[in-house]
Amino acid sequence: KHRIDGVSDCAGTKWCGAGNIANNYDDLGSQRGTDMCCRTHDHSSDNIAPFQSEHGVTNFQIFTMTNCRDDCELYNCLLNVSNATSDAVGEIYFNILGSNCFAYGYPQKCVQYNVIYIPLLTNLCKEYAPDTSGTQEWRTYSPVSYSGD
């Protein structure tokens, strides 16, 4: 087994990164907590493959897009593990790759902008809130900023 898409694995994990190098579901790397977070996220059932559509949402990214509920679980799991590896995975997935997620809900409006904005490297908006004047429907949402520490 090997990693794909040029995204390398994270040291001590078998499930974090593009694809997995685990021999089976119970095969975890030395960074067990972080690996368990990634394994759970990898097995999320509500996702959209690259350049495919579900729920009326098309994934134009080169990697799988997951339901925001599953991304939220990954985020919280990595925060709970709280070590250098989990923080690196969170930083890469949420802040560098910036993978959108999808959910049924209201459109989002920006309520706080980033002080430093670098196109293609950072998001202009730091915090979003639901715009309840809009219509609820399946839509994509920008990733939240991961801040481990």
DSSP file (Angstrom, degrees, kcal/mol; ACC not computed):
  #  RESIDUE AA STRUCTURE BP1 BP2  ACC     N-H-->O    O-->H-N    N-H-->O    O-->H-N    TCO  KAPPA ALPHA  PHI   PSI    X-CA   Y-CA   Z-CA
    1    1 A K              0   0    0      0, 0.0     2,-0.3     0, 0.0    20,-0.1   0.000 360.0 360.0 360.0 150.3    0.0    0.0    0.0
    2    2 A H        -     0   0    0     18,-0.2    18,-0.3     0, 0.0     2,-0.2  -0.954 360.0 -99.2-147.6 165.4    1.2    3.5   -0.6
    3    3 A R        -     0   0    0     -2,-0.3     2,-0.2    16,-0.1    16,-0.2  -0.546  38.2-159.3 -84.6 152.5    0.2    7.1   -0.3
    4    4 A I    >   +     0   0    0     14,-0.6     3,-1.5    -2,-0.2    14,-0.3  -0.692  59.3  42.7-124.3 177.5   -1.2    9.0   -3.2
    5    5 A D  T 3  S-     0   0    0      1,-0.3    -1,-0.1    -2,-0.2     3,-0.1   0.583 113.7 -81.9  63.6  13.1   -1.7   12.6   -4.4
    6    6 A G  T 3  S+     0   0    0      1,-0.2     2,-0.7    -3,-0.1    -1,-0.3   0.556  95.0 130.6  72.9   5.3    1.7   13.7   -3.3
    7    7 A V    <   -     0   0    0     -3,-1.5    11,-0.6     1,-0.0    -1,-0.2  -0.841  50.7-143.2 -94.2 118.1    0.5   14.1    0.3
    8    8 A S        -     0   0    0     -2,-0.7    10,-0.1     1,-0.1     2,-0.1  -0.304  18.5 -99.7 -79.5 163.0    3.0   12.3    2.6
    9    9 A D        -     0   0    0      8,-0.1     2,-0.5     1,-0.1     8,-0.2  -0.325  35.1-110.7 -74.8 163.6    2.0   10.4    5.7
   10   10 A C    >   -     0   0    0      6,-0.9     3,-2.0     1,-0.1     6,-0.2  -0.857  44.7 -96.0 -98.5 128.5    2.5   11.9    9.1
   11   11 A A  T 3  S+     0   0    0     -2,-0.5     3,-0.1     1,-0.3    -1,-0.1  -0.084 108.6  16.7 -47.4 130.6    5.2   10.2   11.1
   12   12 A G  T 3  S+     0   0    0      1,-0.3    19,-3.0    18,-0.1     2,-0.3   0.498 107.5  99.8  85.4   4.4    3.9    7.6   13.5
   13   13 A T    <   -     0   0    0     -3,-2.0    -1,-0.3    16,-0.2    17,-0.1  -0.885  45.0-174.6-122.2 155.9    0.6    7.2   11.7
   14   14 A K  S    S+     0   0    0     -2,-0.3     7,-2.5    17,-0.1     8,-0.7   0.475  89.7  42.4-117.7 -11.8   -0.9    4.8    9.2
   15   15 A W  S    S+     0   0    0      5,-0.2     2,-0.4     6,-0.1     4,-0.1   0.541  90.8  91.8-112.5 -11.8   -4.2    6.4    8.6
   16   16 A C  S    S+     0   0    0     -6,-0.2    -6,-0.9     2,-0.1     2,-0.2  -0.744  76.1  32.7 -93.9 132.2   -3.3   10.1    8.3
   17   17 A G  S    S-     0   0    0     -2,-0.4     2,-0.4    -8,-0.2    -8,-0.1  -0.618 112.0 -29.8 115.2-179.5   -2.5   11.5    4.9
   18   18 A A  S    S-     0   0    0    -11,-0.6   -14,-0.6   -14,-0.3   -12,-0.1  -0.575 119.3 -15.6 -72.9 125.7   -3.8   10.6    1.5
   19   19 A G  S    S-     0   0    0     -2,-0.4     2,-0.3   -16,-0.2   -16,-0.1  -0.320  88.5 -97.2  75.0-165.7   -4.8    6.9    1.5
   20   20 A N        -     0   0    0    -18,-0.3    -5,-0.2     2,-0.1   -18,-0.2  -0.983  12.4-153.4-148.8 159.0   -3.6    4.6    4.3
   21   21 A I        +     0   0    0     -7,-2.5    -6,-0.1    -2,-0.3     2,-0.1   0.147  54.1 128.0-117.3  16.6   -0.8    2.2    4.8
   22   22 A A        -     0   0    0     -8,-0.7     3,-0.1     1,-0.1    -2,-0.1  -0.459  56.5-143.0 -74.5 145.9   -2.5    0.1    7.5
   23   23 A N  S    S-     0   0    0      1,-0.2     2,-0.3    -2,-0.1    -1,-0.1   0.784  80.7 -13.8 -76.8 -28.6   -2.8   -3.7    7.0
   24   24 A N  S >  S-     0   0    0      3,-0.1     3,-1.5     1,-0.0    -1,-0.2  -0.935  84.9 -78.6-160.7 178.9   -6.2   -3.8    8.5
   25   25 A Y  T 3  S+     0   0    0     -2,-0.3    14,-0.0     1,-0.3    -3,-0.0   0.834 126.6  47.7 -58.6 -35.7   -8.7   -1.7   10.5
   26   26 A D  T 3  S+     0   0    0      2,-0.0     2,-0.8    -4,-0.0    -1,-0.3   0.486  83.7 108.3 -86.7  -2.9   -6.9   -2.4   13.8
   27   27 A D    <   +     0   0    0     -3,-1.5     2,-0.3   -13,-0.0   -13,-0.1  -0.668  47.2 170.5 -80.7 109.5   -3.5   -1.6   12.5
   28   28 A L        -     0   0    0     -2,-0.8     4,-0.1     1,-0.1   -15,-0.1  -0.872  28.0-122.3-120.4 152.8   -2.4    1.7   14.1
   29   29 A G        -     0   0    0     -2,-0.3   -16,-0.2     2,-0.2     3,-0.1  -0.134  43.8 -85.8 -80.6-176.8    0.9    3.5   14.1
   30   30 A S  S    S+     0   0    0      1,-0.3     2,-1.3     2,-0.1     3,-0.2   0.753 124.3  67.4 -65.5 -24.1    2.9    4.6   17.2
   31   31 A Q  S  > S+     0   0    0    -19,-3.0     4,-2.7     1,-0.2    -1,-0.3  -0.539  70.4 167.2 -92.1  67.2    0.8    7.8   17.3
   32   32 A R  H  >  +     0   0    0     -2,-1.3     4,-2.6     1,-0.2    -1,-0.2   0.856  65.9  50.9 -55.6 -46.5   -2.3    5.8   18.2
   33   33 A G  H  > S+     0   0    0      1,-0.2     4,-1.7     2,-0.2    -1,-0.2   0.939 114.9  42.3 -60.2 -49.1   -4.6    8.6   19.3
   34   34 A T  H  > S+     0   0    0      1,-0.2     4,-2.2     2,-0.2    -1,-0.2   0.911 113.8  53.2 -63.3 -42.7   -4.0   10.7   16.2
   35   35 A D  H  X S+     0   0    0     -4,-2.7     4,-2.8     1,-0.2    -2,-0.2   0.879 105.8  53.5 -61.5 -38.7   -4.2    7.6   14.0
   36   36 A M  H  X S+     0   0    0     -4,-2.6     4,-2.3    -5,-0.2    -1,-0.2   0.887 107.5  51.7 -64.3 -38.4   -7.6    6.7   15.6
   37   37 A C  H  X S+     0   0    0     -4,-1.7     4,-2.1    -5,-0.2    -2,-0.2   0.948 113.5  43.6 -60.7 -48.6   -8.9   10.2   14.7
   38   38 A C  H  X S+     0   0    0     -4,-2.2     4,-2.9     1,-0.2    -2,-0.2   0.887 111.7  53.7 -66.0 -39.9   -7.8    9.8   11.1
   39   39 A R  H  X S+     0   0    0     -4,-2.8     4,-1.4     2,-0.2    -1,-0.2   0.925 109.4  48.1 -61.8 -44.9   -9.1    6.2   10.8
   40   40 A T  H  < S+     0   0    0     -4,-2.3     3,-0.3     1,-0.2    -1,-0.2   0.924 113.5  47.7 -60.7 -44.0  -12.6    7.3   12.0
   41   41 A H  H >< S+     0   0    0     -4,-2.1     3,-1.6     1,-0.2    -2,-0.2   0.897 108.4  54.9 -64.3 -40.8  -12.5   10.2    9.5
   42   42 A D  H 3< S+     0   0    0     -4,-2.9    -1,-0.2     1,-0.3    -2,-0.2   0.800 108.3  50.5 -61.8 -28.5  -11.4    7.9    6.7
   43   43 A H  T 3< S+     0   0    0     -4,-1.4    -1,-0.3    -3,-0.3    -2,-0.2   0.243  76.7 132.9 -96.8  13.3  -14.4    5.7    7.4
   44   44 A S    <   -     0   0    0     -3,-1.6     3,-0.1     1,-0.1    -3,-0.1  -0.427  47.7-151.0 -64.1 139.4  -17.0    8.4    7.4
   45   45 A S  S    S+     0   0    0      1,-0.2     2,-1.0    -2,-0.1    -1,-0.1   0.717  77.6  69.5 -89.8 -21.3  -19.9    7.3    5.3
   46   46 A D  S    S+     0   0    0     21,-0.1    21,-1.8     2,-0.0     2,-0.3  -0.776  71.6 123.7-103.2  93.2  -21.2   10.6    4.0
   47   47 A N  E     -A   66   0A   0     -2,-1.0     2,-0.5    19,-0.2    19,-0.2  -0.926  51.9-131.8-144.0 166.8  -18.6   11.9    1.6
   48   48 A I  E     -A   65   0A   0     17,-3.1    17,-2.7    -2,-0.3     3,-0.1  -0.981  23.2-134.2-127.1 119.9  -18.2   13.0   -2.0
   49   49 A A    >   -     0   0    0     -2,-0.5     3,-1.8    15,-0.2    10,-0.3  -0.235  47.8 -70.8 -65.3 159.0  -15.3   11.7   -4.2
   50   50 A P  T 3  S+     0   0    0      0, 0.0    10,-0.2     0, 0.0    -1,-0.2  -0.262 118.9   3.2 -54.1 134.0  -13.3   14.2   -6.3
   51   51 A F  T 3  S+     0   0    0      8,-2.6     2,-0.3    10,-0.4     9,-0.1   0.721 108.6 113.6  61.0  25.8  -15.3   15.6   -9.2
   52   52 A Q    <   -     0   0    0     -3,-1.8     7,-2.8     7,-0.3     2,-0.4  -0.757  57.3-132.8-116.9 168.1  -18.4   13.8   -8.2
   53   53 A S  E     +B   58   0B   0     -2,-0.3     2,-0.3     5,-0.2     5,-0.2  -0.961  25.1 163.8-127.1 142.8  -21.8   15.1   -6.9
   54   54 A E  E >  S+B   57   0B   0      3,-2.2     3,-2.9    -2,-0.4    -6,-0.0  -0.971  72.2  10.2-147.5 148.5  -24.1   14.1   -4.0
   55   55 A H  T 3  S-     0   0    0     -2,-0.3    83,-0.2     1,-0.3     3,-0.1   0.720 130.9 -62.2  56.7  21.5  -26.9   16.0   -2.3
   56   56 A G  T 3  S+     0   0    0      1,-0.3     2,-0.4    83,-0.0    -1,-0.3   0.597 113.7 118.5  78.7   9.6  -26.8   18.5   -5.2
   57   57 A V  E <   -B   54   0B   0     -3,-2.9    -3,-2.2    82,-0.1     2,-0.4  -0.930  52.0-152.1-111.1 131.6  -23.2   19.4   -4.2
   58   58 A T  E     -B   53   0B   0     -2,-0.4     2,-0.8    -5,-0.2    -5,-0.2  -0.886  10.1-139.3-104.7 134.3  -20.2   18.9   -6.6
   59   59 A N        +     0   0    0     -7,-2.8    -8,-2.6    -2,-0.4    -7,-0.3  -0.818  23.3 174.4 -92.6 107.6  -16.8   18.3   -5.2
   60   60 A F        +     0   0    0     -2,-0.8    -1,-0.1   -10,-0.2     2,-0.1   0.306  49.1 103.3 -94.0   7.9  -14.3   20.2   -7.3
   61   61 A Q  S    S-     0   0    0      2,-0.2   -10,-0.4   -12,-0.1     4,-0.1  -0.440  79.1-123.5 -86.2 163.7  -11.4   19.4   -5.0
   62   62 A I  S    S+     0   0    0    -12,-0.1     2,-0.3    -2,-0.1    -1,-0.1   0.438  93.6  53.6 -87.4   0.9   -8.7   16.8   -5.8
   63   63 A F  S    S-     0   0    0    -14,-0.1    -2,-0.2   -15,-0.0   -12,-0.2  -0.893 102.2 -76.6-131.0 164.1   -9.5   14.9   -2.6
   64   64 A T        -     0   0    0     -2,-0.3     2,-0.5   -14,-0.1   -15,-0.2  -0.278  39.9-143.0 -61.2 137.6  -12.6   13.5   -1.0
   65   65 A M  E     -A   48   0A   0    -17,-2.7   -17,-3.1    -4,-0.1     2,-0.2  -0.887  18.9-158.0-102.2 133.0  -15.0   16.0    0.7
   66   66 A T  E     -A   47   0A   0     -2,-0.5    36,-1.4    34,-0.4   -19,-0.2  -0.689  28.9 -85.8-110.0 163.3  -16.7   14.9    3.9
   67   67 A N  B >>  -c  102   0C   0    -21,-1.8     4,-1.7    -2,-0.2     3,-1.0  -0.383  40.2-120.8 -60.6 140.9  -19.8   16.0    5.7
   68   68 A C  H 3> S+     0   0    0     34,-2.6     4,-2.6     1,-0.3     5,-0.2   0.816 112.6  63.4 -57.4 -31.4  -19.0   18.9    8.0
   69   69 A R  H 3> S+     0   0    0     33,-0.3     4,-1.8     1,-0.2    -1,-0.3   0.909 105.0  45.8 -58.4 -42.4  -20.2   16.8   11.0
   70   70 A D  H <> S+     0   0    0     -3,-1.0     4,-2.2     2,-0.2    -2,-0.2   0.874 111.5  50.9 -71.4 -37.3  -17.3   14.3   10.3
   71   71 A D  H  X S+     0   0    0     -4,-1.7     4,-2.7     2,-0.2    -2,-0.2   0.883 109.0  52.5 -65.0 -37.1  -14.8   17.1    9.9
   72   72 A C  H  X S+     0   0    0     -4,-2.6     4,-2.5     2,-0.2    -2,-0.2   0.901 108.5  50.1 -64.2 -40.9  -16.0   18.6   13.2
   73   73 A E  H  X S+     0   0    0     -4,-1.8     4,-2.5     2,-0.2    -2,-0.2   0.909 111.3  48.8 -63.1 -42.0  -15.4   15.2   14.8
   74   74 A L  H  X S+     0   0    0     -4,-2.2     4,-2.8     2,-0.2     5,-0.2   0.943 110.9  50.7 -61.2 -47.9  -11.9   15.0   13.4
   75   75 A Y  H  X S+     0   0    0     -4,-2.7     4,-2.1     1,-0.2    -2,-0.2   0.938 114.2  42.9 -55.1 -52.0  -11.2   18.5   14.6
   76   76 A N  H  X S+     0   0    0     -4,-2.5     4,-2.2     1,-0.2    -1,-0.2   0.869 112.7  53.1 -66.6 -37.2  -12.3   17.8   18.2
   77   77 A C  H  X S+     0   0    0     -4,-2.5     4,-2.0    -5,-0.2    -1,-0.2   0.936 109.9  47.5 -62.5 -46.9  -10.6   14.4   18.2
   78   78 A L  H  X S+     0   0    0     -4,-2.8     4,-2.2     1,-0.2     5,-0.3   0.894 111.6  51.1 -62.9 -39.9   -7.2   15.9   17.2
   79   79 A L  H  < S+     0   0    0     -4,-2.1    -1,-0.2    -5,-0.2    -2,-0.2   0.897 109.5  50.8 -62.7 -39.6   -7.7   18.7   19.8
   80   80 A N  H  < S+     0   0    0     -4,-2.2    -2,-0.2     1,-0.2    -1,-0.2   0.853 108.6  50.5 -68.6 -34.5   -8.4   16.0   22.5
   81   81 A V  H  < S-     0   0    0     -4,-2.0    -2,-0.2    -5,-0.1    -1,-0.2   0.933  88.1-177.6 -66.7 -45.0   -5.2   14.0   21.6
   82   82 A S     <  +     0   0    0     -4,-2.2     2,-0.3    -5,-0.2    -3,-0.1   0.899  26.6 119.4  50.4  63.6   -3.3   17.3   21.8
   83   83 A N  S  > S-     0   0    0     -5,-0.3     4,-2.6     1,-0.0     5,-0.2  -0.864  78.7 -87.8-140.0-179.6    0.3   16.4   20.9
   84   84 A A  H  > S+     0   0    0     -2,-0.3     4,-2.0     1,-0.2     5,-0.1   0.872 124.5  48.5 -60.2 -38.8    2.7   17.5   18.2
   85   85 A T  H  > S+     0   0    0      2,-0.2     4,-2.5     1,-0.2    -1,-0.2   0.937 112.3  46.5 -69.2 -46.4    1.5   14.9   15.7
   86   86 A S  H  > S+     0   0    0      1,-0.2     4,-2.5     2,-0.2    -2,-0.2   0.896 113.5  50.1 -63.6 -38.5   -2.2   15.7   16.1
   87   87 A D  H  X S+     0   0    0     -4,-2.6     4,-2.5     2,-0.2    -1,-0.2   0.878 109.8  50.9 -66.5 -36.8   -1.6   19.4   15.9
   88   88 A A  H  X S+     0   0    0     -4,-2.0     4,-2.5    -5,-0.2    -2,-0.2   0.921 111.3  47.8 -65.5 -43.3    0.5   18.8   12.7
   89   89 A V  H  X S+     0   0    0     -4,-2.5     4,-2.9     2,-0.2     5,-0.3   0.927 113.5  47.8 -63.1 -44.8   -2.4   16.8   11.1
   90   90 A G  H  X>S+     0   0    0     -4,-2.5     4,-2.4     1,-0.2     5,-0.7   0.907 112.1  49.6 -61.7 -42.8   -4.9   19.4   12.1
   91   91 A E  I  X>S+     0   0    0     -4,-2.5     5,-1.7     3,-0.2     4,-1.3   0.924 115.4  43.3 -61.9 -45.8   -2.8   22.2   10.7
   92   92 A I  I  <>S+     0   0    0     -4,-2.5     5,-3.3     3,-0.2     6,-0.4   0.952 119.3  41.0 -66.6 -50.0   -2.3   20.4    7.4
   93   93 A Y  I  <5S+     0   0    0     -4,-2.9     6,-1.2    -5,-0.2     5,-0.5   0.941 128.8  25.0 -67.8 -48.6   -5.9   19.3    6.9
   94   94 A F  I  <5S+     0   0    0     -4,-2.4    -3,-0.2    -5,-0.3    -2,-0.2   0.870 132.8  28.7 -88.3 -37.5   -7.7   22.4    8.1
   95   95 A N  I  <<S+     0   0    0     -4,-1.3    -3,-0.2    -5,-0.7    -2,-0.1   0.834 128.4  29.4 -97.6 -35.2   -5.3   25.2    7.5
   96   96 A I  I   <S+     0   0    0     -5,-1.7    -3,-0.2    -4,-0.4    -4,-0.2   0.926 129.8  32.6 -93.4 -55.1   -3.0   24.2    4.6
   97   97 A L  S   <S-     0   0    0     -5,-3.3    -4,-0.2    -6,-0.2    -3,-0.2   0.869  86.4-161.3 -68.8 -35.0   -5.2   21.9    2.5
   98   98 A G        -     0   0    0     -5,-0.5     2,-0.3    -6,-0.4    -4,-0.2   0.881  11.4-167.5  58.3  41.9   -8.2   23.9    3.4
   99   99 A S        -     0   0    0     -6,-1.2    -1,-0.2    43,-0.1    -2,-0.1  -0.443  12.9-133.9 -67.0 124.9  -10.6   21.2    2.4
  100  100 A N        -     0   0    0     -2,-0.3   -34,-0.4    42,-0.1     2,-0.3  -0.343  18.1-154.9 -68.9 158.8  -14.3   22.3    2.2
  101  101 A C  E     - D   0 141C   0     40,-2.0    40,-2.8   -36,-0.2     2,-0.3  -0.767   7.6-130.9-123.6 175.3  -17.0   20.2    3.8
  102  102 A F  E     +cD  67 140C   0    -36,-1.4   -34,-2.6    -2,-0.3   -33,-0.3  -0.961  29.6 152.6-132.2 150.9  -20.7   20.0    3.0
  103  103 A A  E     - D   0 139C   0     36,-2.2    36,-2.2    -2,-0.3     2,-0.7  -0.975  47.5 -96.9-162.6 165.5  -23.8   20.1    5.1
  104  104 A Y  E    S+ D   0 138C   0     -2,-0.3     2,-0.3    34,-0.2    34,-0.2  -0.846  76.1  90.7 -90.7 119.5  -27.5   21.0    5.0
  105  105 A G  E    S- D   0 137C   0     32,-2.2    32,-2.0    -2,-0.7     3,-0.1  -0.985  72.4 -47.3 179.5-171.1  -27.8   24.5    6.4
  106  106 A Y        -     0   0    0     -2,-0.3    30,-0.1    30,-0.2    26,-0.1  -0.381  62.1 -93.7 -77.7 157.8  -28.0   28.2    5.9
  107  107 A P        -     0   0    0      0, 0.0    24,-3.2     0, 0.0     2,-0.3  -0.324  46.3-118.5 -63.0 159.6  -25.4   30.2    3.8
  108  108 A Q  E     -E  130   0D   0     22,-0.2     2,-0.4    -3,-0.1    20,-0.0  -0.774  21.9-161.9-104.7 147.7  -22.6   31.6    5.9
  109  109 A K  E     -E  129   0D   0     20,-2.6    20,-2.1    -2,-0.3     2,-0.4  -0.962  28.2-110.1-124.0 147.7  -21.6   35.2    6.4
  110  110 A C  E     +E  128   0D   0     -2,-0.4    18,-0.2    18,-0.2     3,-0.1  -0.601  35.5 170.1 -77.8 129.1  -18.2   36.5    7.6
  111  111 A V  E    S+     0   0D   0     16,-3.0     2,-0.3    -2,-0.4    17,-0.2   0.510  71.0  29.6-114.4 -11.2  -18.3   37.9   11.1
  112  112 A Q  E    S-E  127   0D   0     15,-1.5    14,-3.1     2,-0.0    15,-2.1  -0.926  71.0-151.0-151.2 125.8  -14.6   38.3   11.7
  113  113 A Y  E     -E  125   0D   0     -2,-0.3    12,-0.2    12,-0.3     2,-0.2  -0.662  28.1-104.2 -95.2 149.6  -11.8   38.8    9.1
  114  114 A N        -     0   0    0     10,-2.4     3,-0.1    -2,-0.3    -1,-0.1  -0.483  19.4-139.8 -68.3 139.6   -8.2   37.6    9.4
  115  115 A V  S    S+     0   0    0      1,-0.2     2,-0.6    -2,-0.2    -1,-0.1   0.900  95.8  42.0 -65.5 -41.3   -5.8   40.4   10.2
  116  116 A I  S    S-     0   0    0      2,-0.0     2,-0.5    -3,-0.0    -1,-0.2  -0.941  73.7-178.0-111.3 120.5   -3.3   38.9    7.8
  117  117 A Y        +     0   0    0     -2,-0.6     7,-0.1    -3,-0.1     6,-0.1  -0.973   7.2 176.4-122.3 120.6   -4.7   37.7    4.5
  118  118 A I    >>  -     0   0    0     -2,-0.5     4,-2.7     5,-0.1     3,-2.4  -0.954  36.2-118.9-122.2 108.8   -2.4   36.1    1.9
  119  119 A P  T 34 S+     0   0    0      0, 0.0     4,-0.1     0, 0.0    -2,-0.0  -0.146  96.4   9.4 -50.1 138.5   -4.4   34.8   -1.2
  120  120 A L  T 34 S+     0   0    0      2,-0.3     3,-0.1     1,-0.1     0, 0.0   0.209 129.8  59.3  73.5 -12.3   -4.1   31.0   -1.7
  121  121 A L  T <4 S+     0   0    0     -3,-2.4     2,-0.3     1,-0.3    -1,-0.1   0.720 109.5  22.5-112.6 -33.3   -2.4   30.7    1.7
  122  122 A T  S  < S-     0   0    0     -4,-2.7    -2,-0.3    -8,-0.0    -1,-0.3  -0.927  78.0-109.7-132.9 158.3   -4.9   32.0    4.2
  123  123 A N        -     0   0    0     -2,-0.3    -9,-0.2     1,-0.1    -5,-0.1  -0.666  17.4-139.0 -84.8 142.2   -8.7   32.6    4.3
  124  124 A L  S    S+     0   0    0     -2,-0.3   -10,-2.4   -11,-0.1     2,-0.4   0.892  90.8  60.0 -64.2 -39.9  -10.0   36.1    4.2
  125  125 A C  E     -E  113   0D   0    -12,-0.2   -12,-0.3     1,-0.1     3,-0.1  -0.766  57.9-175.9 -97.1 134.7  -12.6   35.2    6.8
  126  126 A K  E    S+     0   0D   0    -14,-3.1    19,-0.4    -2,-0.4     2,-0.4   0.789  74.0  22.3 -94.1 -34.8  -11.6   34.0   10.2
  127  127 A E  E     -E  112   0D   0    -15,-2.1   -16,-3.0    17,-0.1   -15,-1.5  -0.997  64.9-165.6-142.1 134.7  -15.1   33.3   11.6
  128  128 A Y  E     -E  110   0D   0     -2,-0.4   -18,-0.2   -18,-0.2   -20,-0.0  -0.763   0.8-168.2-113.2 159.8  -18.4   32.6   10.0
  129  129 A A  E     -E  109   0D   0    -20,-2.1   -20,-2.6    -2,-0.3     2,-0.1  -0.978  37.1 -89.2-141.6 152.7  -22.0   32.6   11.3
  130  130 A P  E     -E  108   0D   0      0, 0.0     2,-1.0     0, 0.0   -22,-0.2  -0.365  27.8-141.2 -63.8 138.6  -25.2   31.4    9.7
  131  131 A D    >   -     0   0    0    -24,-3.2     3,-2.2     1,-0.1   -23,-0.0  -0.812  18.6-173.4 -98.4  91.5  -27.1   33.9    7.6
  132  132 A T  T 3  S+     0   0    0     -2,-1.0    -1,-0.1     1,-0.3     4,-0.1   0.512  75.2  73.7 -71.0  -3.2  -30.6   32.9    8.6
  133  133 A S  T 3  S+     0   0    0    -26,-0.1    -1,-0.3     2,-0.1     2,-0.1   0.633  90.8  75.1 -80.2 -12.6  -32.1   35.3    6.1
  134  134 A G  S <  S-     0   0    0     -3,-2.2     2,-0.4   -27,-0.2   -28,-0.1  -0.214  93.1 -91.9 -88.5-177.0  -31.1   32.8    3.4
  135  135 A T        -     0   0    0     -2,-0.1     2,-0.3   -30,-0.0   -30,-0.1  -0.798  34.1-119.8-100.2 137.1  -32.5   29.4    2.4
  136  136 A Q        +     0   0    0     -2,-0.4     2,-0.3   -30,-0.1   -30,-0.2  -0.584  53.0 133.5 -74.2 135.0  -31.4   26.1    4.0
  137  137 A E  E     -D  105   0C   0    -32,-2.0   -32,-2.2    -2,-0.3     2,-0.3  -0.958  63.7 -68.7-165.3 170.3  -30.0   23.7    1.4
  138  138 A W  E     +D  104   0C   0     -2,-0.3     2,-0.3   -34,-0.2   -34,-0.2  -0.557  68.9 149.8 -68.3 131.8  -27.1   21.3    0.9
  139  139 A R  E     -D  103   0C   0    -36,-2.2   -36,-2.2    -2,-0.3     2,-0.3  -0.966  45.3 -99.5-156.5 166.6  -24.0   23.5    0.4
  140  140 A T  E     -D  102   0C   0     -2,-0.3     2,-0.4   -38,-0.2   -38,-0.3  -0.654  31.2-158.3 -92.6 153.3  -20.2   23.6    0.9
  141  141 A Y  E     -D  101   0C   0    -40,-2.8   -40,-2.0    -2,-0.3     3,-0.1  -0.972  21.4-111.5-130.5 145.4  -18.6   25.4    3.8
  142  142 A S        -     0   0    0     -2,-0.4   -42,-0.1   -42,-0.2   -43,-0.1  -0.405  45.0 -97.9 -70.0 151.1  -15.1   26.7    4.2
  143  143 A P        -     0   0    0      0, 0.0     2,-0.2     0, 0.0    -1,-0.1  -0.338  34.1-115.7 -69.8 152.2  -12.9   24.9    6.8
  144  144 A V        -     0   0    0      1,-0.1     2,-0.4    -3,-0.1   -46,-0.1  -0.507  37.1 -99.7 -78.2 157.1  -12.5   26.2   10.3
  145  145 A S        -     0   0    0    -19,-0.4     2,-0.4    -2,-0.2    -1,-0.1  -0.663  34.6-137.5 -79.1 129.1   -9.0   27.3   11.3
  146  146 A Y        +     0   0    0     -2,-0.4     2,-0.3   -56,-0.2    -1,-0.0  -0.742  25.4 174.6 -87.9 131.7   -7.2   24.7   13.4
  147  147 A S        +     0   0    0     -2,-0.4   -60,-0.0     1,-0.1    -2,-0.0  -0.753   5.9 166.5-138.4  91.2   -5.3   26.0   16.4
  148  148 A G              0   0    0     -2,-0.3    -1,-0.1   -61,-0.2   -64,-0.1   0.989 360.0 360.0 -68.7 -84.8   -3.9   23.1   18.5
  149  149 A D              0   0    0    -66,-0.1    -1,-0.1   -65,-0.1   -65,-0.1   0.435 360.0 360.0  68.4 360.0   -1.3   24.3   21.0
